[in-house]
Amino acid sequence: MDHPPTSAALRPEFQRMILSQQSPQEDSALASILLRPWPAALSAARFGRGGGDSSAIDQVRRVYITTAKDCMVKPEQQEAMIHRWPPSKVVAMDTDHSPFFSAPERLFQLIVKLP
């Protein structure tokens, strides 16, 4: 393919099943209306390492929130992402891809407890 697509999107009929199956129906419907295509290159993005002992990107503290019932980014894909670019902390949630809809109070509690 000489000119690959530059963005990706989920068809509306699959959005709830993949992104927000545990979320309230009204939140899922609103998210579906607001959802826009995202850069296709995002799935292949790589962060390079600079010269010396650590690059500027390694100076940023990272926290990864795993989502156990995520149908968009499967748990094994999440683990691979964590392995490729280790965060300083991993926090687990038993939610879909959209914990800000399916478990907003729990997500808030986790975020405010981060050092």
C-alpha positions as CSV (number, residue, x, y, z in Angstrom):
1,M,0.0,0.0,0.0
2,D,1.6,3.3,-1.1
3,H,-0.6,5.6,0.9
4,P,-1.7,3.9,4.2
5,P,-4.5,5.5,6.2
6,T,-3.5,8.2,8.6
7,S,-6.2,7.6,11.1
8,A,-8.3,4.8,12.7
9,A,-11.8,4.7,14.1
10,L,-14.2,2.2,15.6
11,R,-17.5,1.7,13.8
12,P,-20.3,3.1,16.0
13,E,-22.0,-0.3,16.5
14,F,-18.8,-1.7,18.1
15,Q,-17.8,1.2,20.3
16,R,-19.7,0.2,23.4
17,M,-18.7,-3.4,23.1
18,I,-15.0,-2.6,22.8
19,L,-14.6,0.7,24.7
20,S,-17.2,1.0,27.4
21,Q,-19.1,-2.3,28.0
22,Q,-19.2,-1.7,31.8
23,S,-20.1,2.0,31.6
24,P,-23.6,3.4,32.0
25,Q,-25.5,3.4,28.7
26,E,-25.9,7.2,28.7
27,D,-22.2,7.8,29.2
28,S,-21.4,5.3,26.5
29,A,-23.8,7.0,24.2
30,L,-22.2,10.4,24.9
31,A,-18.7,9.0,24.4
32,S,-19.8,7.6,21.0
33,I,-21.0,11.0,19.9
34,L,-17.8,12.7,20.9
35,L,-15.3,9.9,19.8
36,R,-13.1,11.0,16.9
37,P,-10.6,9.1,14.7
38,W,-7.2,8.8,16.3
39,P,-3.7,8.7,14.6
40,A,-3.1,5.3,13.0
41,A,0.6,5.6,13.9
42,L,-0.2,5.7,17.6
43,S,-0.2,1.9,17.8
44,A,3.3,1.8,16.4
45,A,4.7,4.7,18.3
46,R,8.1,4.2,19.9
47,F,10.0,6.4,22.3
48,G,13.7,6.6,21.6
49,R,16.4,6.6,24.2
50,G,18.8,9.6,24.2
51,G,22.5,9.5,24.7
52,G,24.1,9.1,28.1
53,D,22.6,7.3,31.0
54,S,19.0,8.5,30.6
55,S,17.1,10.7,28.1
56,A,14.8,13.5,28.9
57,I,11.8,11.2,28.4
58,D,13.1,8.9,31.1
59,Q,12.9,11.9,33.6
60,V,9.1,11.9,33.4
61,R,7.4,9.8,36.1
62,R,5.0,7.4,34.6
63,V,2.1,5.5,36.1
64,Y,0.3,2.9,34.1
65,I,-3.3,2.0,35.0
66,T,-4.1,-1.5,33.8
67,T,-7.8,-2.2,32.9
68,A,-8.5,-5.9,33.4
69,K,-11.7,-6.0,31.3
70,D,-10.3,-3.9,28.5
71,C,-11.4,-5.1,25.0
72,M,-9.5,-2.4,23.1
73,V,-6.1,-3.0,24.7
74,K,-6.0,-6.6,26.0
75,P,-4.3,-7.3,29.3
76,E,-1.4,-9.0,27.5
77,Q,-0.9,-6.0,25.3
78,Q,-0.9,-3.8,28.4
79,E,1.8,-6.0,29.9
80,A,3.8,-5.7,26.8
81,M,3.5,-1.9,26.9
82,I,4.6,-1.9,30.5
83,H,7.6,-4.1,29.7
84,R,8.6,-1.9,26.7
85,W,8.5,1.4,28.6
86,P,8.4,0.6,32.4
87,P,6.5,3.0,34.5
88,S,7.5,3.9,38.1
89,K,4.2,2.4,39.3
90,V,1.5,0.1,37.9
91,V,-2.1,0.4,39.3
92,A,-4.8,-2.1,38.4
93,M,-8.5,-1.5,37.8
94,D,-11.1,-4.2,37.1
95,T,-12.7,-2.1,34.4
96,D,-13.3,-1.7,30.7
97,H,-11.2,0.6,28.6
98,S,-13.0,3.7,29.9
99,P,-12.7,3.7,33.7
100,F,-13.5,7.5,33.7
101,F,-17.0,6.3,32.8
102,S,-17.3,2.9,34.3
103,A,-15.6,3.6,37.7
104,P,-15.0,7.3,38.0
105,E,-14.9,7.4,41.8
106,R,-12.4,4.5,42.0
107,L,-10.2,6.1,39.3
108,F,-10.3,9.4,41.2
109,Q,-9.3,7.7,44.4
110,L,-6.3,6.0,42.7
111,I,-5.1,9.2,41.0
112,V,-5.2,11.4,44.1
113,K,-3.3,8.8,46.1
114,L,-0.4,8.9,43.6
115,P,2.7,10.4,45.1
